[in-house]
Amino acid sequence: MRKAFALLTAALILAAMPLCAALGEGATTPQALLTGYLSPVAEPGEGSAGYSLKLAVAVCKALTFAEEKALRDADRDALVENLDIAWDALGAARQLRFMENRDAVFAQADAAFEDYANEAPLYEDAGVDADMARLAASETARAAWQVLTEATLQMTTDDTTADQGG
């Protein structure tokens, strides 16, 4: 019964997502956040074969998403609201994996922005070196990533008090 309720809730959230598309200039839809950011970060399972390479690919996907959606110009409140909606649709198991991977993704992205030459071998091994070299050198990508990470830390999760320092 709980699983059916969870599936029904997720279906209702996904059905409501198009209504949230107009939540401010530069804000992206919950569905886009779900597929372009939350899901790729939630994909790698720690301890699985090739985890560090999968994490590197997730970093590249997340940075690409932030840049392509012009999140540096996003309405911050709308972005957080849309992240909350997308988070609810992610599902408990993937939410847990996202939270397990989040800090590593943040750290890898920051390291790439600070010293890409040092990080390049990882992205070469993951097959995303050309994209990551461009993203790491892009001030637009860096600004968009900063907005997305700040919004991520503000979204409502089970760890909300830890994320907001409360």
C-alpha positions in Angstrom: 0.0 0.0 0.0 2.8 2.4 0.8 4.5 1.7 -2.5 1.3 2.4 -4.4 0.8 5.6 -2.5 4.4 6.7 -3.3 4.0 5.9 -7.0 0.7 7.8 -7.1 2.3 10.8 -5.4 5.3 10.7 -7.8 2.9 10.5 -10.8 0.9 13.5 -9.5 4.1 15.5 -9.0 5.3 14.7 -12.5 1.9 15.6 -13.9 2.1 19.0 -12.1 5.6 19.8 -13.3 4.6 21.6 -16.5 2.6 24.0 -14.3 5.7 25.0 -12.6 7.6 25.9 -15.8 7.0 29.6 -15.5 8.5 30.1 -12.1 10.7 33.0 -12.9 13.2 34.1 -15.5 16.0 31.7 -15.9 14.4 29.0 -13.7 14.3 25.6 -15.1 11.5 23.1 -14.8 11.3 20.4 -12.1 11.4 17.8 -14.8 14.6 19.2 -16.4 16.2 19.4 -12.9 15.2 15.8 -12.3 16.6 14.4 -15.5 19.5 16.8 -16.1 20.9 17.2 -12.5 19.4 15.1 -9.7 19.3 11.8 -11.6 22.8 12.0 -13.0 24.2 12.8 -9.5 22.1 10.0 -8.0 23.3 7.5 -10.6 26.7 6.3 -9.3 26.6 3.9 -6.5 29.5 4.2 -4.0 31.5 1.0 -4.0 30.4 0.0 -7.5 32.9 -0.8 -10.2 34.1 2.4 -11.8 32.6 4.7 -9.2 35.1 7.5 -9.5 34.7 7.5 -13.3 30.9 7.5 -13.1 31.2 10.4 -10.6 33.3 12.3 -13.0 30.7 11.8 -15.7 28.0 13.0 -13.3 30.1 16.1 -12.6 30.4 16.8 -16.3 26.6 16.3 -16.8 25.7 18.6 -13.8 28.0 21.4 -15.0 26.8 21.1 -18.6 23.2 21.3 -17.3 23.9 24.3 -15.1 25.6 26.1 -18.0 23.0 25.2 -20.7 20.1 26.2 -18.5 21.8 29.6 -17.8 21.3 29.1 -14.1 23.6 32.0 -13.2 20.6 34.2 -14.2 18.0 32.0 -12.5 15.4 33.3 -10.0 16.9 31.7 -6.9 13.6 31.2 -5.1 12.0 29.6 -8.1 15.0 27.4 -8.6 14.8 26.1 -5.1 11.1 25.6 -5.4 11.5 23.6 -8.6 14.4 21.6 -7.0 12.0 20.7 -4.1 9.4 19.4 -6.6 12.0 17.4 -8.5 13.5 16.1 -5.3 10.1 14.7 -4.3 9.8 12.9 -7.6 13.3 11.4 -7.4 12.3 8.6 -5.0 13.7 7.5 -1.7 16.5 5.2 -2.9 17.8 7.7 -5.5 17.5 10.6 -2.9 19.8 8.6 -0.6 22.3 8.0 -3.4 22.2 11.7 -4.4 23.0 12.7 -0.8 25.8 10.1 -0.7 27.3 11.6 -3.9 26.5 15.3 -3.5 29.6 16.3 -1.6 31.9 14.4 -3.8 30.4 15.9 -6.9 30.6 19.4 -5.4 34.3 18.8 -4.4 35.2 17.4 -7.8 33.6 20.3 -9.7 35.3 22.8 -7.4 38.7 21.0 -7.9 38.2 21.1 -11.7 37.5 24.9 -11.6 40.5 25.5 -9.4 43.1 23.4 -11.2 41.8 21.5 -14.2 45.3 20.3 -15.3 45.6 18.4 -12.1 42.1 16.8 -12.5 42.3 16.2 -16.2 43.5 12.5 -16.0 40.3 11.5 -14.2 38.1 13.2 -16.9 40.2 11.7 -19.7 39.7 8.2 -18.2 36.0 8.9 -18.0 35.9 10.0 -21.6 34.6 13.6 -20.9 37.9 15.5 -21.0 37.0 17.8 -23.9 33.7 18.9 -22.3 35.3 19.3 -18.8 38.2 21.3 -20.1 35.8 23.7 -21.7 33.5 23.9 -18.7 36.4 24.3 -16.2 37.6 27.3 -18.2 34.2 28.9 -18.4 33.2 31.7 -16.1 29.6 31.2 -17.2 29.7 27.5 -16.1 31.4 28.5 -12.8 28.7 31.1 -12.0 25.9 28.8 -13.0 27.4 26.0 -10.9 27.6 28.3 -7.9 23.9 29.1 -8.2 23.0 25.5 -8.6 25.0 24.3 -5.6 23.6 27.1 -3.4 20.0 26.2 -4.4 20.8 22.5 -3.8 21.8 23.3 -0.2 18.6 25.2 0.3 16.2 22.6 -1.1 14.1 20.6 1.3 15.6 17.2 2.0 15.5 14.9 5.0 18.9 16.5 5.9 17.5 20.1 5.6 18.7 21.2 9.0 22.2 20.0 8.3 22.2 21.6 4.9 21.1 24.9 6.2 23.3 24.9 9.2 20.4 24.6 11.7 
